[in-house]
Amino acid sequence: KEWQPKPSAGQPGVLGLRREDKNKWERRAPLAPHHVADLVRQGIKVVVQPSARRVFDDNEYREAGAVVQDDLSECAAIVAVKQVPIELLLPARTWVFFSHTIKAQPSGMPLLDAVLEKKVRLVDYECITSTGERGDPRLVAFGNFAGYAGAIDFLRGLGERFLALGFNTPFLNIGSAFMYQTLDEAKRAVRLAGEAVAKRGLPSALCPFTVVFTGTGNVSQGALDIFQLMPFKMVAPADLPKLPDAGQGTKDHCHALFLTMTTAEHMVRHRFGRAFNKAHYYAEPDQYESIFQDTILPYSTVIVNGMYWDARFPR
């Protein structure tokens, strides 16, 4: 479909901040109250949809100079975090949010069709780069913070999972990321769990407790930073088989986590025995086959995935 320009609706100089409703625990906001205060000082009117769930209280936005109301129709541009429901996508505005359409994700195509039909100018955070060119360093990305939140939620889930299996672990005392007002508060909870691991240890049936991180990018690094708030020992992927089998660890194995970082070279091999070459692997992934299930997975207690994968690459 061909996009045809149309005069923008809304009033120039009026910016809207949409209430998030992707799920019941979505508390994020694209702008904090101090950002709003800066915009107001520059003469921009900011309209904020009220939310009892958002991490910032409505009154904080009022005190920053925003108008708090449901109606965003006077806004020429509207910012959000997650995808906007099609029926709530006001036409002929500039919308700014993560649309999850740039990779032609099938789930995002109806939204992209609606953007075209409603003459919306879509600014996707994922496309904002340092040079303006696709593929160059992004300026708006969760990166490390995605790793922080994912690891905190993962630890919370592990606590509940192990409890269901009959094991009490310190992970059970860690809340989900959305439950904390600040990252420092969440990190404090992880540190306290780590102190319990150091003092009392983990159940012997879970030891040695090995955590495999896939990838070395910002997401994986953020997740690793959270796990390293607890007692840990780094292990090279090739040394995983040297650790005792699950449930066979000594007392010393139960008072720390064993962490390892894996990349594509640890996960695949060339089908015809050639040495692994990252550039060649990305260019011709069909020439490679997976070995992860043989060399890494059998020695893993849990896996923290922080790398991108699509169907072109071996499973």
JOHU-V80717 format. One record per run of one state. SS is the DSSP state (~ for helix, > for strand, _ for the rest). FROM is the first residue (numbers start at 0). LEN is the number of residues. If there is no record, write none. Layout:
BEGIN
SS FROM LEN
SS FROM LEN
END
This chain:
BEGIN
_ 0 10
> 10 7
_ 17 15
~ 32 9
_ 41 3
> 44 4
_ 48 9
~ 57 6
_ 63 3
> 66 2
_ 68 6
> 74 5
_ 79 6
~ 85 3
_ 88 5
> 93 4
_ 97 8
~ 105 12
_ 117 3
> 120 4
~ 124 3
_ 127 1
> 128 1
_ 129 8
> 137 1
_ 138 5
~ 143 21
_ 164 5
~ 169 4
_ 173 3
~ 176 3
_ 179 3
~ 182 18
_ 200 3
~ 203 3
_ 206 2
> 208 6
_ 214 3
~ 217 10
_ 227 4
> 231 3
_ 234 2
~ 236 6
_ 242 8
~ 250 5
_ 255 1
> 256 6
_ 262 1
~ 263 3
_ 266 1
> 267 3
_ 270 7
~ 277 6
_ 283 1
~ 284 3
> 287 3
_ 290 1
~ 291 4
_ 295 1
~ 296 3
_ 299 2
> 301 4
_ 305 10
END
